[in-house]
Structure formats: C-alpha cells, structure tokens
Amino acid sequence: MAAAAAGAASGLPGPVAQGLKEALVDTLTGILSPVQEVLRSWQQRRWHPTPVLLPGKSHGQRSLVGCSP
C-alpha cells in the first residue's frame, strides 16, 4: 500500500494502473488498426467512370462478340 500511495503522491501510476493502461492501449490499437486500414484504402481509391455502351455506336474492342453495330 505504501508503494501505491507513494506512486499516487508522486503523480506516477502504480503497477496495476500501468498494466491497465497498457491493456487499454493494446485493445484500442487492435480495434482501430483495421479501421485505419479501411480509411486509408478508401482515401487512396480513385474514382473511375463506368464505361457506357450506347446502342447504335461502334465500340471497337469493347463491343460484344457476335454482335454487329
């Protein structure tokens, strides 16, 4: 008890509080790491327009096999 009281008096966390802090940091890191990966990949993704094939137009190699314009 004296060591815990001395730690509290000096402003330093005791061994139990330090262990809880480390466990909390590990837990939050485990939760947030996948979220950060998803956000990072979403931010890096660029918008690519979807090609639209209009009827009656020649689309070259994009046209369907066996169909003539």
C-alpha positions, 0 to 999 in steps of 0.5 A: 500500500505504501508503494501505491500511495507513494506512486499516487503522491508522486503523480506516477501510476502504480503497477496495476494502473500501468498494466491497465493502461497498457491493456487499454492501449493494446485493445484500442490499437487492435480495434482501430488498426483495421479501421485505419486500414479501411480509411486509408484504402478508401482515401487512396481509391480513385474514382473511375467512370463506368464505361457506357455502351450506347446502342447504335455506336461502334465500340471497337474492342469493347463491343460484344462478340457476335454482335454487329453495330 
